[in-house]
Amino acid sequence: MTKAFNINNGGTVWSFDFFDKNKLRLRTVAPVGSRPNSTLPPTVALLELEVALQCTGEDRNAHHGSKFIGGTPGMRLEFVARRDDKVPGGRRIVFEHQDPLLKLHVESVYHFFNGIPAVRRTVKVRNNGTAPVGIEYLASGLMHNFGRFGQNSIESKLRLHIPRNTWDAEGQWKRFTPAEAGYALTGMSAITANNTGNWSTSAYLPLGMIENTEAGITWFWQIEHNGSWHWEIGNGWEDLYLYAGGPDEDHHQAWKNLQPGESYETVPVAMGCVKGGFDAATAALTDYRRAACIRPHADNRNCPVIFNDYMNCLFADPTTEKELPLIDAAAAAGCEYYVIDAGWYAESNENWWSTVGLWQPSQTRFAPEGITGLLRLIREKGMIPGLWLEIESAGVNSPLKDKPDAWFFTRHGRRIVDHGRFQLDFRNPEVRAHADEVINRVVGEYGAGYIKMDYNVSFQMGTGRDADSFGQGLLDHNRAYLAWTRDVLTRYPDLVLENCASGGCRMDYAMLSLYQLQSSSDQTDYRKYPGILVGVLAGVLPEQLAVWAYPKSDGNAREASFNMVNAMLCRIHQSGHLANLPAESLAQVKEGIRVYREVVRRHIPKSHPFFPLGTPDFTDSDRPVAVGLKNPKAQFLAVWRLAGNGTVSLPNPDGIAWKLLYPCDLGIRVRQTSGKLQVRFPEKYMGAVLTNR
């Protein structure tokens, strides 16, 4: 087969063609009915590669600068065959290529899902030769020619949506013209986003969008990896291309020495496009994540309320005396999980940070019945008990420090230390056995049904022990950790795992394909939280997104209700010293949880987020913030007044009849006019949840 062909799925058309008779290229990805206004001449079609692969010693046959174009043998690959198979819920298409010089066999895999305008793509390379081959980069996914739809210039019609992300400032989407983002038609550099290390989202969320405002099309992508990754947008030939993938040599010191008979596979990448803008692309990604990424679990269907004793509460200093009133208050408020956070393993005179590793309960904190008695009491109060772990780390003052160096990340022959911690290497079977013993004890012996799995350190490019390169050592560790987590959930299918890394510093769909919940932030100022959670909702399913609600003991009803609104369209991650709250504040917490349990949460796993005021900047304390959830049966809208005007005006083009759902006793008023919704707040820093039900 050497004729052009299309693949149609979910309202999207993937257009392929051939050049030089047997070299496959991906031309365009577009909604059904959208056609490019021009095509590239055959002389430059080489830059529309279906596989981008560069091997050591091979010519990079393009004027590329720092861009990943012109890779060889990617440009040399010969098309061999196409396999097209039906799979549960979709279709799996594999394109086979070969390189006659290096004797490489390449499989490019597209996994389509019924009715969803997105594909999951991976690439697998096998060395069928007799000599090792060094892989410098290999794309997981490629798309081309975003600017060939519509007549106007690239600069006037294309907009990039790029989500920055960091500790206490997660989900900060920015919208750029190509030039504002660094694009130049004749430039040697690309617009890039990168991550190096185990904190997969320390600088960016691993996704992005390109919107063609003239054609009304938005392309999107999502890299599904819990470590290093890279995407770039650059000029191929008078238009833009997207490269997306996992670790590579240039950015992450991840060089793979592929031995004869050995195979190497990329991390998964989701790609697709929709008619519409940011909201439409987010809805498509939401459908894709539910179909392709999330592990079926009752927690994500039922969305129970979580209490955690850390934020504005015990701050890693738990004792039986302190926990008992909190347990009673959390149960009375309607919480369904109760999680004891950090410090439960440290003695009263020890530093909880640097002693992590063995995960044996403190002998001085939980008299008279120990940690098992306290967790048993939590169950007796009708809640599922949970504990905090940071199982990938060992503190410098932990007895684990005396284990051999083979247990830990090393570089240049020395063990790596970061912020008082060593990094355990999950490629080592002894490390996995140790971690299994901890889980079996915490779940099987102590009775925990929920684990908050935190990760508070960053070891950058990886480890050099038993690896071709630092980055390849990290990649193999990342995959071993995921495999270990999968085994844990196979043994304990009802166990609930929360993914935390100093809040949202590892917020990716490699982790979230296994974990039930994602910590959204460590942000301690509740007034800044709306400016975080709204953007994060474009990157994480609402049924997985845990958002803190932590009213203060010296606060009032207005502050408590603002906290509750923060969490009520996602997963309530309740904290604050509930036993010491003023009566008016506690009443708002109880009412918020009641409304959530009785009205809101059953709709969350079926809803798409929408953004009536766009994505906010959490540093802007004047502009209001809003986000909604919608499905055919119900819509909900959270609105926050910050320090700005008392009336928040929102577009309401469909004339939805909104009414106030929570809080109903603080003087908030809702008014609707033609095409507009107005929410009047009597004081600064107030929030409200509205519904059309």
N, C-alpha and C positions, 0 to 999 in steps of 0.2 A: 504494500500500500504506500504510494508516494503522492497521492492527491490530497489537496486541502480538505479538512474536515472540521466539524464543530461538535462540541459536547454541550447539550442543553440540560440544565438541572436547576430546579428551584427558581425559575425565571431568569437565569443567567446563562449566557452563551460563552463558552471557551473556544476560541478560534485558533486552529493549528494549521501550519503549512510546512512545506519542505523547500529546501534550497540545495543546490548541488546534488539533486536527485534523491539523496538518502539522509539528509541532515534535517532533523525535526526542529521546528521553532514554534514558540507560542506567540501569536500575533497580538490578540486583544482579549480582554475579559470585559463583558458589557451586558447590561440588561437586555432581554429580548426586545427587539425593535430598535435598538440604538446601534447606529452604524458610524464607523470612523469616516471623516471627510476626505482622507487621503491614506495612501499606503507608502511604505518605504520602498525605495528601489532595491533590486536584488543585491547590488554591491554593498549595501550596509545591513542587509537582513541578518548577517552573522551576529549582530548585536541583539537579536531577539531570541537568544538561545533558550532551549527548554531545560538545559542543565548547565549550571555555572560551576566549573571544576578547574582548579589549578593544582598541578603537581610539581614537586621540586625538580628543577633542572629543565623544565619545559618553558618555551617561549610564551610570554604574555603578549599576545598578538593584537595589541590595541594601544592607542595613545591614552593611557588610563590614569596616570598620576596615582592618587591613592584610592582610586575606585576599583571595585571588583568586576571589571569587564574584560573581555578578551582572554579569559582563562583557557589554558590548554592542559589537558586534552578535551576540555568541555567543548571547544570550537571544532574539535576533530571527530567527535563521536558520530558513529554511524548507526542509524535506526535499524533495529533488527526485527522487532515484533511488538504487537499490542495485544494485551489480554484484558478482557472486559467481563467481570463477574458480578452477579447479584450477590449482595451480602445483606444480613438482617438490617432493615431500615435504610438501605441505600444501595450503592454501587461502588465497586472498586476497579479502577482502571490502572493498568501498569504498562508503561512504555519501556521497552528494553533497548539498550544501546550497547555498542562495543567500541573499544579503542584498539585497532589492530596493532599499534606499536607497543603500547604498555600492557596489552592483554588484559584490559579491564572490562568487566561486565557491569553495566549500570542499569538499575531499575528505578524508574521515576514513578512514584505511586500517588494516585489521586483517589481519595476516599470521599465520595459524594454522599449526602444525606437527603432523603426524600423531602422535597418541598422547601429546602433551605438553600439560600443563595451563597453558600460558602463551601469550601473544600478543605480537607486536611491533607497536607502533602508532606511526604518524606522522600528521601533519595538514599538508595543503598548501592554501595560499590563493592565488588568482589574482585580480588586480584587473582586472575587465572594464569598469571605468568610465572616465571621462575626466579624473579628478582624482586626485592622490596620496592615499594612505591611510596614516596612521601606526599601526603595530602596537606596542602597549605590552606585551602578553603574549598568548601562545598556548600552550595546554597540549598536550604530546605525548600524555598519557594521563590518564584520570580513572577513579576508582571511587567507589562510594557505598554507604552503608547497612551498614556492618560490624556495627553493634550490633543490627540487627533479627533476628539469628539467636540464639535462646535467649531466656529469660525474664528473666534477671537484669539489673541495671543495667550501663551501659557501664563504669563505674569498677570494678565487681567482676569483670567477665568479660573485658575487653579488655586485652591487653598489647602494648606496642610494643617491637620489637627494632630498635635503632638502632646502626649501626657507626661509632664515631668512628675517626679515622685521622690520624696525623701522623708526622713524621720520627722514626724510631727507636721508634715506638709504634703500629704499624699494627694494624688489625683488632681494635679494642677494642669488642666488642659490649656494649651495656647494655640491660637489660630494665626497662621502666617501666610503671606504670599510666598511664592518660591524664592524671590530675592531676599525677603526678610529672613528666611530660614537658611540662606547661604547658597542658593542655587545660581549658577551662571551657565548660560547656554554653551559657552566654549570652555568652561572651567575644568580643572583637573581634580577637583575635590568634590565630594558628595555631601548632601545633607545626611547626617548620621545620628543614630542613637545607639548607645552601647551599654552593656553591663559586663563587669569583670568580677567574678567571685560568687560565693554562695548567696549573698544578698541580691537576688535576681532583680529587685526593683529599687535599688538604692538611689538611682538617678532618674529613671523613667519606668513607667509601666511598659510591658513588652508588647505594645500594640500601637497602631496609628491609623490615620485615615488621610486619603487624598480626595478632595471634593472638587468636581468640575461644576462650577456654578452656572455656566452657560448651558451645558448639556443636562444638568440636573442628575448627575451620577456621583456616587461616593464609593470609592474602593477602600477596603479595610484589610487589616492583617493582624494576627496575634501569634507570637512565638511562645510555644508551650515547653518551657524549660526552666528548671530550678537552679540554674547557674549562669554561666557566661553566654551572651548572645550579642548579635549585631544586626541592625538593618540600615540600609542606605538607599537614598533616592538621588540619582544622578542623571547626567545627560548621556544617552547612548548615541543618538544621532538625530538632532533636532527634536528630541522629545525626551520624556523622563522614563526611567525604569525603576523598579523596586527589586532589591535583593534583601532577603530575610533568612536568617539562619542562626545556628548555634555557634559555639566557640570556633575561632580560626587562629591561624598563626600570627597574623598581623596585629590583631587587637588583643588577643588573650593568651599568647604563647601556647597555642593548642595545635601542635604539629603531630600528625598521625603517621607512623611508619607502618604501612600496610604490608604485611608479610604475604608470601605466596600462599594461596588457599584461604586467606583471611578476608572477612567482610567488615565494612564500616557503614553505619547508618546515621543519618542526620537526626536532629531533634525535630518533632513535628511543628509545622506552621499551618495556621488557618488563613485562608485568603478568600476574598469574594467581593461582590459589589451589589449595589442596590440603586434603584431610582429614588432620589431623595437626598437628604443631608445627614447631619450628625445623628438625629433621633432615629432615622430609618436604619442607618448602619448599626447603631447600638442595639436596636431591636433584632436585627439579623444575627448579630453576635450573641445576643441573649438566647435566641432559638438554637444556634449552633452549640453553645456551651451546654445547654440542657440535653441536646441530642447526642453530643460527642464526648463531652468532657466529664460530666458529673457522675459520681458513683452512686447508684440507687441506695438510698438510706432513709429510714423513717424520720430522722432528724430534719432533713431538708423538705420533707412533705408536711411535717407537723409544726415546724418552727417553734419549739419550746423556748421559754424565757430563761435566760442564764443569769445567775448572780455570781459575781466574782469579787472576792474580798480585798482587791488591791487598790483600785483607783479612788482617791479621796476617802480612803478607809484605813486598812491595816498596813498598806505599803510594805509588804514582805516581813511583817512581824506578827505572825499568827500565834495564838495560844488558845487553849481550851476556854479560858476565862473570857477572852475577847470574842471568840467565835460563837459561844452559846447564845448571847442576845441577838447576834446577827442572823443566826440560823432561824430563830423564832420569827424575827422580823421579815426575813426573806420569804419564808413559807407563808406568813400571813399576807404578804403583798401579792402572792400569786406566782412566785418564781418556781421553776421546775428543775433546773440544775443549780447546784451550789458548788462553786469551785474555790478551793483553798489555793491561793497563788504562791509565789516564791517564799522561801524561808522555812517551810515545814520540815526540812531535812537538816537545818543548821541548829546547833545548840545555841542557847541564849547568849553566850559570850563569843560566838563565831560570826564571821562575815559571810552572809548568805551568798554573796556574789562569787567569791573565790573558792568556795567549798563544794561546788556542784560536781557530781560525778558518780557517787555510790548510790545515792537516792535511798538511804536508810532514814526512817523518821527520827526526828529529834527526841531525845530522852528527857529533855528538860522543859518542853513546851506543852505537852498534852497529857498532863496528869488528870485523873488517875488511870484512865483506860487506854491511853495512847491514841495514835492516829486512827487505828481500826475502830475504836469505840466512838470517836467523833464522826467518822464516815458512816458508821451504823446509825448513829442518831440522826444524821441528815436523811437517810432513807426512811427512818421512822417518821420523820416530819413530812414525808411525801415527795421528797426531792431526790434526784440522782446526784451522788457526790462526785466531785472531780478534784484532780490535783494538777499542779504545774510541774512540768519537766523541761529541761533543756538537754536532751539526751545526746546531742551531737558534740557537746563540749565537756571538758574536764577542767576544773579550776586548778590554779597553780598550788593551792593548799589542799587539794583532794588527794586521798591515797592513790587514786588512779595515776597520779603523776609518776609513780614508780614503775609503771608498766613499760615494756620495751618501746623504743622509738617507732617500731613497726605498727604500733597502735595509732600513731598520730601523723598529721601532715608534717612533712619536712621539706626544706629546700636547701640546696648546697650543703647537705649533710647535717643540717642543724634543725632541731624541732622549732616550729613556728609558734610564737606566743603573741596573742592579741588581747589587750585589755584584761590581763590576768587569767586568760583561758588558753587551753590547748584544743585543737580540732581533732576529734576522733575520725579515723579513716574507715568508712564502712565497707571498703573493699576487703578488709581483714576479717576473716570468719570469727576470730576471737572477739573482735569488737561487736560484731552482730550477736554473738552468743551472750556477751555481757548485756547488750541492749534488750535482748529477749528475756533475760533473767529479770531485768528491772520491770518490764511490762507485765510479765507473768506474776510478779509479786504485787505490783501496784493494782492490777486489775483482779487477779485471782485470789490474792491473800487479803489485801486491804479493802477491796470491794469498790474501787473507783470505776465509774461508768463513763467518765469524761476525762480527757487529758488535754490540758492547754500545753501544746508543744511549742516552746519559745526558741528563739535563736538570736542571740544578742551580740555576736561578733562577726567579723568579716576577714577572711584569710586570702582575699584577692585572687591571684591567678591560679593557685592550686598547690599541688605537691609533686615533687620530683621522684619520689620513691616508686620503683617498679612501674615507671611510666615513660613513654616516648618523649613527653614534654610536661611542663607544669600544668598546662591547660587540659591535656588529655588525662592526667591523673585526676584532676577535678571532675571532668566529665564522667569518668568511670565511677568515681565516688558518688556523684549525684545520682547516677543510675542505680548504683547499689543501694543507696538510701531509699529510693522509691521502691525498689524491689522488697527491701526489708519492711517498709510501711505496708505494702500490699500483703505480705505474709502476716503481719500483725492483725490486719482487718479480716483476713481469712480465718484466723484463730478466734477472733473476737468480733463477729459481724455486727453486734449491737453497740460496740464501743464508739463513742463520739470523739473525734480528733479536731482540735482547733489549731489552725496554722497561724503562728505569730512569729514575727522576727522584728523585735523592737517596734511593734505595731505592724505597719504594712510594708516592710522592707523585703519581703519574699512573697509577693502577691501574684502568683503565676498559676497557669492551668496545668503544669506538671504536678505541683503540689495539690491544687484544688481538684484534680481528677480523683484524688484519694481522700483528702481531708474534707470534713463536712462544713467547717466554718473557717472564715478568714478574719483575723483581727484587722480592723480598718486603720487604727492609728493609736499612738501613745499620747496624743494631744491632750493636755490637762486643762485647757481653757475651753469650757463648753460653748462659749460664744463664737469660737473659731471653727467648731466642728462642722457646721453646715457647709462651709466653704471647702471642706475636705470630702465629706461623704458623698456629695452630689457628683463630683468628678469620679470618685472611686466606683460609683454605681454603673459607670460606663465600662468598667473593667472587671467587675465581679457580679455574679448573680445575687439578687437581693436576698434570696433564701440562704445564702452562704455568708453574707456580710454582717459581721458582729460589730455593732456600734455602741459605744459607751453611753450610759446615762448615769451620771454621778452627782446628784444634788448634794450640796454642802450642808453641814449641820447648822451653820449660821445663815442659811439662805431663806428664801421665801417661796410662796406658791408660784410666782412668775418664773423664777429661776428653775424651780423643779420641773415645771411644765415644759420649759424650753428644752431641758435635758431629755425629757420623754419624747418630745416631737423629733429630736435628733435621731432617735432609734426606731421609731414606730413603723417605718416603711421597710425596715430591714430585719435584723435579728436584735432584739433587745439584749444588751450586754450590761445588765444592771449592776451598779456598785453604789458607793456612798455609804455612810454609816447610818443605815436605815433605822437602827435602834435609837439613834439620837436625833433624828430629824424633827423639826417643829411639826406640829399636827397639820398645819396647812400644806406643808411640803409633802409629808407622807401621804396625805389625801390625794394629791396630784399624782404621785407615783402609783398608788393603788388604782386610781381611775384610769391612768394611762395603760397599765398592764391589763386591766379588765377590758378596755376597748380593743386593745391589741388582740387579746385572746378570743374575744367574742365576735369581733367584726372584721379585723384587718388580716390576720395572719393566714387564714385559709386561702386568701386570694394571692398571696405573695408568690408562691411557686408557679403560678400561671400567668404572671403579669410581666409587662415590659416597662422599663423606666422611660420617662420622657422629661424634657428639660425646657419648661416654658420661658425661663429667663436665661437660657444658655448655661454654660458651666462657669462657676464663679472663681474669683481670686480670693483666697482666704485672707490675704493681707488687707483687703478692702472692707473696712468696718462700717461703711455707709450704705452701699448698695444692698438691696434685699436679695434673698436667695430663695429658690423654689425648686422642687423636684416632684415628680409624680410617678405613680404606677397605674397601669391600665390593662384591662382584659375585657372581653366582650360582656362580662357580667357586672363589673364594678370598676370604678376609678377612685384613686385617692391622691390627694395633693398636699404636700407639706410646704408651708410658707413660713419664712422667718423675716421679721423686721429686726435689723441690727440697729446701728446708731442713727440711721437716716430718717427719712420722712415717715410719718405715722400711718400713711395709707400706701399699701403695696398694690400696684396695678399690674395685672397679668393679662396676656391675650387669652381670649376664650372664643375662637372663631367658630366652634361647633355649637355654641350656645348651651353648653352643659349647665344643668341646674345644680350648682354646687351648694352644699350646706355644711355648716360647722359641725365637726365630729368631736374634736378635743382641742383645748379645754373649753368647756361651755360656761364657765362661771367666772371668767376674768375680764369681761367687758369687750371681747373681740367681736367684731361685726363683719358680716359678709354682704356685699352689694354687687348686683350684676346689671350691666348696661349692655347695649348692643355691641357684641364682639369683645367685651371687656369684663374682667372680674376684679373687684376691689376688695381688699381685706384691710380693715381698719383696726390698728393695735393702739390701745390707750397709752402704752409706755414703750420705751426703748427695750430692745432685746427680749422680744416675745416671739413665740412660735405657735403654729396652729396646724392641725390636720383637718382637711376638708374631704368630703366624699360626695358622689352623685347618687348614692344609694338611699 
